[in-house]
Amino acid sequence: MAKVVVGMSGGVDSSVAAYLLKKQGYDVIGVTMQIWQSEDAACRLEERGCCGLSAVEDARRVAGVLGIPYYVMNFKEDFRKYVMDYFVDEYKHGRTPNPCIACNRYIKWEGLLKRSLDIGADYIATGHYARIETLPNGRVAIKNSVTAEKDQTYVLYNLTQEQLRHTLMPIGDYDKPTVRKIAEEAGLPVAHKRDSEDVCFIPDGDTGAFLDSELGSEAPGEGNYVDKDGNILGKHKGITHYTIGQRKGLGIAFGHRVFVQSLNVPKNEVVLGENEELFTDSLMASDLVYMSEESFYPEKTYIGKIRYSDPGTPCHVAYDGDFLKVKFEKKVRAVTPGQALVLYDGDYVAGGGVIYGRC
């Protein structure tokens, strides 16, 4: 009987994943990853519906119902280094990171998978809305879930072949209402628990205040809003408070809508402009990774996504040294350095990279 460690967040998705795998005959072990940095932080995380002390209790209750062993593993040092510190450093340098991608790669896979294999497990499993398939070319790839509304393939683009070969994602064939129904019929106490919210380590959702607190004296102070020609328009609170495409919270009035176009870190300037100026048909990406294939091919048409909520746009690619140049068939809005570019070949994740900027 194959042994699988299920990462249990205390939510309905990972709970149903554990239930389905046990039903399929796996030897299931439940594990919650402790990532909170202090007891006070754990209590505040509970307000976001995930990661806190109540998540442990919910996961423990589900494990009891399922009759599976359950443990809590401490990942707080890794989480601090690979997720929180990375998040802060990216903002400090004028980029907008995706902490969920970092958490998936370095905590849930490089961390949990290694520990699980060390204790004799064959697989880890998660409650992600995605599917895993072995392709005719022998590579393993993430495939879109059956529900576009909850599809989470974007945040899984940088998993390695070895990681994918030891991973199960049992709820990718279901939509959310069906998952809740399965949980209800199985008697799981979290069947109607609300979904968690992103950036779990910022409970109040105030990213700027969090970054100011983390950076302390290194936090960039006030600087100038400027237009594309360098004309000063007013004062901003510090570049860590802004991201490309932002309109709200600028604290400045022009009588019409203006948007953040770019961040000039050396000059501590935030460039403002019109919505139309945010659109472009090309970008450059670095830190390339490959999933369904060993390379990207200029003759192919891919679907490119530039953020989690992006429905995707047909595009073509070309290599430029260590960079990938991407040309979209129609313009996309607010290309944001630090976010992920994820390329799809049909329903499968072909790979991706980190957005460097516009071409």
N, C-alpha and C positions, 0 to 999 in steps of 0.2 A: 504494500500500500504506500503510495507516494505521500510524503509529508509536505505540508504547505503552511507557511507562516502568513497570517492575514494581518495587514496593518489596519487596526481598528481605531477609528477616530471617535467612536461613540455615536456616530451618525447612522442614518438608515442605509446608506449605500454600502459602506464597508460591512455593516452587520448582515445585510442580505448576501453580500459576497461570501461571507463565512458560512452562512446557512446553505447556499447553493453548493459550495464545494464539499461540505459535509454530506449533503444529500447525494452528491456524485461519487462518494466513496473515498474521498481524501482523508488523511489523518491531519486534522486541522488544529493549529495552535493560534490563539489570538494574542496580539501584541499591540500595546499603545506606546507610541514614541513620546517620551517626556521631552518637550522642547522649551517649556516656560523657564524663564531665567530666575524667578523668585516666586515665593508663595503669593505675594501681592500681585505679581504679574499673572499668575495662574488664576486668581480670582477675577481679575479684569478680563482675561481671555474668555471666561465663561459668558460674558455679555455678548460675545460674537458667536456663541453657539459651538465652539470647537476648542480643542487643544488644552482646556483648563481641567481643573479637578473634577468637575461634573462629567467631563468626557470620559475620564477613567472609570467613574462609577457606572456610567451608562454602558460602556464597553464590557465592564465586569458583569453587569446584570445580563447582558446579551449572551456572554460566554456561559453563564450559569444556565440560561434557558437552553442553549445548544448542547450543553454538556461537554465543553471543550476546555482544555487548560488555557490559562490567561496570565500574561505577564506585562509589566511595565518596564521598558528599556530606556535608559537615560541617554538622550542625544543632545542635551542642552549646549554642550561645548561646540559640537559640530554645527548646530543650528546657529549659534552666535557667529561662528567663523564664516560659514559658507552661505548663510542666508542674510542675517541681520547686518554684519559688517560689510558684506558685498553690496547690500541694498544702500547703505549709507555712503559707501565710497563711490558708487555709480552716480548718485544724486550730486555728490560733491563735485564731480567732474562734468556735470551738465547732461548726464544721460538719465533715462527713465527705465529702470530695470523691471523685470518680472520676477518677483521673489518665489512664486509658485514653481516656475521652471527650475530655479536653483534648488529649491527644497526637494522636488521630485528627483532630480539627478543625484544630488549629493547626500541627502538624508534618507529618503525612502528607498533609493536603490543602492548607491555606493555604501551607505551606512547599514540600513536594515537588511539588504540582501546579503552582504558579507557576514554579518552576525548570524543570519539564518542558516546560511550554508555551513558556517562553522559549527553549528549545533546539530547538523545532520539533516536539515531540510532540503528538499529538492526544488522548491519554488517559494516565491513570495507572491502574495495576491493583494490587490487593492480594489477599492470601490470606484474606480474611474469609469466614466462612460466612454469606452474605447474597446476595440477588439484587437487581438494579436493573431496574425496568420503567418505561416511559412510559405513563401512564394516559390514558383517553379525554378527561379534562379538560385534557390537555396537560402536566400536571405530571409530574415524575420522582420516583419514590418507591423506598425500600428495601422489599423484600419478604422475609418470613421465608425462611430456608434450608429445604431439604428435611429437615434433621435438627434436631429441637428440642434435642437434647443439646448440640450445638455452636453453636447459633444465636447470632450476634453482632450482631443488628440493634439491640439496646438501646444499644450504645456508638456507634452511627452516627446517632442520631436528629437531631443538630444540623448535619448537612451541608446546604449550600445547594443550590439548584437548579442554579446554574452549576457547582458542584463535581460534582454527580451526573451532569450531562450530559457530563462529561469523565472518567468513572470506569467501569472494568470490574471485575467480581467473578466470575471464571470458575468458582470452586469451589463456589458456592452451590447448585448442583444435585447435589452429591455429599455423602455422609456421610464421616466420618473414615476408616473402614476402606477405603472405595473410593479415597479420596485416597492412602492409603498403598500400595494395590495399583497404582494408576496410576504412582506414583513408582518402585515396584519394577520394574514392567514397562518403564519408560522408562530404567532403569539409573541413577536419581538416587541419589547417595551418602547422602542424608539421609532415605531412605524410612522408616527406623525410628528416627529421632532423636526423643527425648522432647519433649513439648510444653513451651513456656516457661511461666513462672509470672507472675502479676500483680505489679504494682509492681516493675518491673525495676530501679529505682534504689535499692531497699532489699534487697540480696542476702540478708541474714540474716533478713528478715521481721520485724525488731523495729522497728515503726513509731514507738513511743514514744521509743526511744533515738535513732533517726534525727532525729526532730523536736527532741529536746533538743540534739543536736549542731548542727543547723542554726540553732536560735533562740539558742543560747548564753545570754547574760544575760537575754534577753527571754523565755526559756522560763518558763511559769507554774510556780510551785513548788507545794509541798504546800498542800492546802486541805481543806475539810471534805466528807465524805459527809453528806448530810442526807436526811430523808424528805420527803414532799410537804408536810408542815406546817412544815418548816424545822428540825425537831429534829436535832441533831448526832448522827451515828452512828459517826463515826470519821474517820480521815485518809486522803486519797488522794495519789497521786504528782504530780498536775498534770493539768489537764483534757485536755491533748493526748494522754494515754494512754488515752482512753475514747471510746466511741461508743454511740449509742442501741441498746439491746437487748443490750449486752454483759453476760456473766455471769462468764466466766473472767478471772482475773488481777486481781480486785478487792482481794485481800489482806485480806479481812475476812470473818469467819464469823458467821452468824446462826442456824445450826442448820437453815436451809432456804434454798432458792435465792432470791437477789435479783438484780435486773437494773437496768442504767442506764436511767433514764427520760428524763432531760434534763440539759443542761449549762448552768449559770448562769455565764456568762463574767465579768460585772462582779464577782460575789462569789467567783469561783473555787470554785464548789460543784458537786458531782456529786450529782444527785438519784437515789436508789435506791427501788425498789418491787417489786411483784409482777409476774409474767409477764402476768397478766390485764390489768394497767394499761397494757401496751404496745399494746393493740389499739384501733383507731379506725376509723371509717368515712368520714373526710373529711380533706382536707389542702388547703393553699394552695401554689401554685407560681408562680414568677416567671420572668423572662428567657425568655419563650415563643418558640418557633420552630415553623414550619409546614412540612410536607413534602408529604403526599399531597393536601392541600387548603389553601386560603388562610386558613382560620379554623377554629375548633372550634365545633360546633353543639350547643346544649342538647338538641335533640330526638333526637340520636343516642346509641346505646350504644357506648361504646368499651371496649377492654380496656386497663387501666392496669397498668403495671409500675413498681415503686418501687425495684427493685435488679436487678442483672444476673441473679441466680438466680431471680427472681420468675416464676412461671408465668403471672401476670396475673390480674386480677379485673375483671369487668364494672363499668363506672362511667359516671357522667353528669357533665357539666361546666357551669359558669356563670361568666361574667366578673364580676370585682369590681375595677373600675379596671384597673390594670396587672397584676393577679393573676388566676389561674384557680383557682376553687374546684372541687374534685373530690369527688364523693360516690360511694363504692363501694357495690355491692349487698350485700357482706358485709364484715365488718371485716378490716383488714389489720394486720400486726404490724410494729412498730418503724419508723414513719415517721421518716426521718432527714434533717434539714436538710443541704443540700449535695449529696445524691444526686440523680439525675435521675428525674423522672417522664416516662415514655415512654408515649404513647397510640397504640393500634393500631386501625385501621379494617379489620376482617377480618385478612388476612395482611399488610397494608401499614402502615408507620409513618405515622401521621397527623401526628406532631410531638411536642412535649414541652416541658419546662421544668425549672427547678431547684426542688427542694422547699424551701419556706420554713418549713413546719412544719404542725402540726395546726391545724384550724380552731378 
